C-alpha cells in the first residue's frame, strides 16, 4: 500500500468514526438548539443590517441638507423683516 492510499484510507476511517461518534450527535443537537434559539430572537442578517445602514446614511444626509436649507431660509426671513 503506497502512502497516498494509506492516508486516504486513514482519513476515510477517521471520518467514518467521527460520523458515528456521539460527538456528532451532540454537535447536531447543539446546532439545532442554537438555530431554534436564534429564530426566537429579533435578529437580522448582515445583508439586512448593511441595507438599513445605507438607508439611514441617506436619510441623515437629506436631513442635514434640509436643516441647512431651513437655516438659510430663516436667515433670509430675518433680513427681510
C-alpha positions in Angstrom: 0.0 0.0 0.0 1.5 3.3 -1.0 1.5 6.4 1.2 -1.4 8.2 -0.7 -3.7 5.2 -0.4 -2.7 4.8 3.3 -3.5 8.4 4.2 -6.8 8.3 2.1 -7.8 5.1 3.9 -6.9 6.6 7.3 -8.8 9.8 6.6 -11.8 7.8 5.5 -11.7 5.7 8.6 -11.4 8.8 10.8 -14.3 10.5 9.1 -16.4 7.4 9.5 -15.6 7.1 13.2 -16.5 10.8 13.7 -19.7 10.4 11.8 -20.7 7.5 14.0 -19.5 9.1 17.3 -21.7 10.6 20.0 -19.8 13.9 19.4 -21.5 14.2 16.0 -24.9 13.8 17.7 -24.1 16.3 20.3 -22.9 18.7 17.6 -26.2 18.3 15.6 -28.3 18.8 18.8 -26.3 21.9 19.8 -26.7 23.4 16.3 -30.5 22.6 16.3 -30.8 24.3 19.8 -28.9 27.3 18.7 -30.9 27.6 15.5 -34.1 27.4 17.4 -32.9 29.9 20.0 -31.8 32.4 17.3 -35.1 32.1 15.5 -36.9 33.3 18.6 -34.7 36.4 18.7 -35.2 39.5 16.6 -32.0 39.1 14.7 -31.3 40.4 11.2 -28.9 39.2 8.6 -25.7 41.1 7.8 -27.2 42.0 4.4 -30.3 43.5 6.0 -28.2 45.4 8.5 -26.0 46.8 5.8 -29.0 47.9 3.7 -30.6 49.6 6.7 -27.2 51.3 7.4 -27.2 52.7 3.9 -30.8 53.9 4.2 -30.0 55.6 7.4 -27.0 57.3 6.0 -29.0 58.6 3.0 -31.8 59.8 5.4 -29.2 61.5 7.6 -27.7 63.3 4.6 -31.1 64.5 3.5 -31.9 65.7 7.0 -28.6 67.6 7.2 -29.4 69.3 3.8 -32.9 70.2 5.0 -31.6 71.7 8.2 -29.1 73.8 6.3 -31.8 75.0 3.9 -34.1 75.8 6.8 -31.3 77.8 8.5 -30.7 79.7 5.2 -34.4 80.5 4.8 -34.7 81.7 8.4 -31.7 84.0 7.9 -33.3 85.4 4.7 -36.6 85.9 6.6 -34.8 87.9 9.3 -33.1 90.1 6.8 -36.4 90.8 5.1 -38.0 92.0 8.3 
